[in-house]
Structure formats: C-alpha cells, structure tokens
Amino acid sequence: MATICERCKVIEKQKYWEEFDKHQFFKIMMNDFRRRLRIPQKFVLNLKDSYKLLGRKILRGPSGNTWAVEVKRREDDDYVFCNGWELFVKDHCLEEADLLVFKMKSFSSFDVSIFDLSACEKEETFFAKKNRNPCKHPDEVTDEHTSDQKESSENEHSSEEESYEKKYVFHSSQLGKGKKMKKILIAKQQINRKRECTPSSPRKKNIEPEEKMPMFSNRRQVTEKEEVFQQASRHKSSVPFFLMTMQPTHVYLGQLKLPKKWANRYMTKKYETINLRIHSSGRTWAVAVSYRQEGLVMQSGWEDFVMDNDLEECDICVFELAQGGKHNLIPVVLDVYIHRVKDEIMRPSCSNSTSID
C-alpha cells in the first residue's frame, strides 16, 4: 500500500482548500441543534476568505426549496447558523442523530442533503416547504392514491415528472400494502396538522374525535379481545420479554416506544441497530433504536416490519430478548410473537396494554 509523505500531505491539503471551489462538510444533529448549528472549525480556518461566510445565506433543501439563515461569529470564534435555522429544522422535521451534508455552492448558498439513522436519505425532506401548512383535505389524498395507482398501471409511458411522486408514495406493487399506505398517509397528515413537526409541542392522540368509531356494546367482541390478550399474557419464556398492544402510532406513524422499565433493565441507553425476528419463520428486520428523553424508541425499519407482517391496531406483539442486551456486547435480537385480533369492529376501541417480565 502506497504511503504519502508529510510534505505531500501539506501540499495536497493546501491545493484542495485554495484551488477547489466545491467544499462540503457534514454535521450530526445533537445537543442544541434546534437553536443553532456550529460550522466545523476546520472548514472555517482552512476556507479561503472565510470571513465571507458571515451574514445572510441560502440553504437549499432536498426538495429544491430554499431557506434564508444567518451565519454569525461568536465570542469563541465559532461560526454558527442561526436566525432562520430554527425554521429550517422545523420544516424538515429534523431529529437528534440525523446527519446533514452541507455542500457549498458559493459563499452565499449551500445545498443540504439529509440522512437519518438508517444511513439513507430522509424521504419526507424531499417534500418540505417553507412554513408548510398541513393538508386540510386528507380524503382527497386517499382518493388520489387510488386513482394514481390505477393510472400508473394503465399508462406506462407517462412523463418522468408525473411519475416521480407516484414512485415515492406508491412504490409497493402489493395491493395489500396499498390499503395500509392510505391509512398511513391520513394518519401522518392528522398528526402533522396538530403538531406541525414542532419538537416541543405536547404529544397528542393522532385520531380526531369525530373520526373515532363509537364504543361497541357487543359482549362477544369484548370476550374475543380479552381472549387474545389472555393468550398473549400466557406467554412463558426463560429470557426477558414484554408484550404490547399495537396503537395507531405504532401501526401508522413508524415508531414504537419500548417500555421504560424493561428497557432500563435490559437495554443500553444508546443509538443502535437491533434485529426483530419472527420466531416461526426466522426472518429478520433491522430496526434503528434511538435514545430520547422519554426512553428508547424503534424508528427506521419498524415501519417495514409493520407493513411486511400486516400489523393492525389492537394486535398484540410479544417481544422476547433472544440475544444481546445491557450485559452482553453482541447485537440485540428480539424474537416477536404476533397475536392477531380478527374482528375489525373491535380495533378502534383497543386500549394501550403493556406487560413486562
């Protein structure tokens, strides 16, 4: 393997910063990133005429839309994105541990790419708009979903511009997943309409009161639901486990919070990728777990697990710690046992039941 002498390294470094006109850096979202973001000191110190970085700048997001921010110099000589940065964070729904790549187009503008814990680009950022207003007609989106999917199959020669959005929303060709995608679209619009991606807003239920179905009174249905829960509660194992009743947040919004007491006892408080395994088939799904103030949350990869296993509200999942954990350095594997509720009428009335062992 060829080695480079120290003198050549210095020459190449100087040539890069003085002669190349396309420089870039990345930042991982952490600490107080919602208020301001520090530009790497090496970038500032090595960039020729770096003082020109100060002042008003334009950030172009993955959607192609632009946001105006200001770069200020602090007393410690740090350069930071501020005034206007908070809006960029809000409109792109940035979360802790997201990774942003800033590609400098000129002293006045940067192109920004956004990645999440899955190491892939964050899909929703390609549709971000400045001061984005929540959709007021979720039913129209559902109808559009159905008609667009039909149009796509009938017209194979549609233009690239017309088919781009369809490929993003309706990339799955499985009809069974199409129905769940409708529910996901509506649920996401409802939750966004309430919190508008504001991190500090209190958590609310994601189902509008007028959209809830009335409480059922059929005793047979109550009995059936209780039987499913009792069946799951009879689960016995020599390893730690917990069971959880699937809520709309779990099924439609792509995240599941682990029981805090169980997670504190058996899991490490860090960002990591774990594997969910269906015990009967042995098939596994990689899921990113993030550590938040409220505890450990499954995010990237959880939605795929839900879709592939056709989970619905009120289904009960038993999660069993098959491998790894707090006192073991090997990767975590959770075996999952699914107990399904058959009657659709029962689903809107399910309660958030969690049990740990």
C-alpha angles and dihedrals in degrees: 000000000000118000127211119220120232092250092056090049091055092047093048092047091051092047092050095053097039104038105028114082099192111073127165142179137185133225131196113218110243143130111009096351091136092067101037141349125218119225110226111268093226090057092052096044096047101038112101112243090004090169086078088070089075120096134029116356136179121231115199111202128206089271091062091244119125136228126197116226136164129237113213133184114231128207091263089057092252116145112220138183107234136138101059095015091098090060091049089053093048097046092050094043091231116193135193113285094023111138121224126194115204114201112192112226094173137331088280103047145039132192110222127207118191127208131179133206092287087069088240130107115279104252100207092058089071088068099042119132132187110269088353112208117217116251112263096198110056091160090062089056090054092051091045090052091056096044094044092052090051092046092051093057094047098046114045094169098060116138121271091242093055094046098047096083092043091054090053098047100031105030092131113088093195111107092209091061092047091069092052091047088061090055091047092052093050094044093050092050091050094050092044091049089059103041100020088211091296107155094204096051115109118258112260136183111273097218119083113235093235091054095055117103116238118264110271122235100196107125092203090061092050090051093050092050091049090050091054091049092046091050091053091044090057090066110128127192141160090227130063117277143162134198127217135189111229113247128191089262090057096045103038109022100050103241141096126190115216117229104271097222092049094044093049090052100045110015134065119244098240144093110274144143117247132183125239112204129192101225096211097053103023092228114146137204125200110229128184116228118202127196114229135169090264092050141265117343130190110223130145108049096019092093090055090051090051093048097044093049095041094233117186136188114290094020109133122226125196112207114200123191099232098164141008126004140147096324097037128070096207119100116279119253121186117195110215127209115190123209110189130209107222102194112081092200090065097056102082091055100052118127127222099259120178128174129179136194 
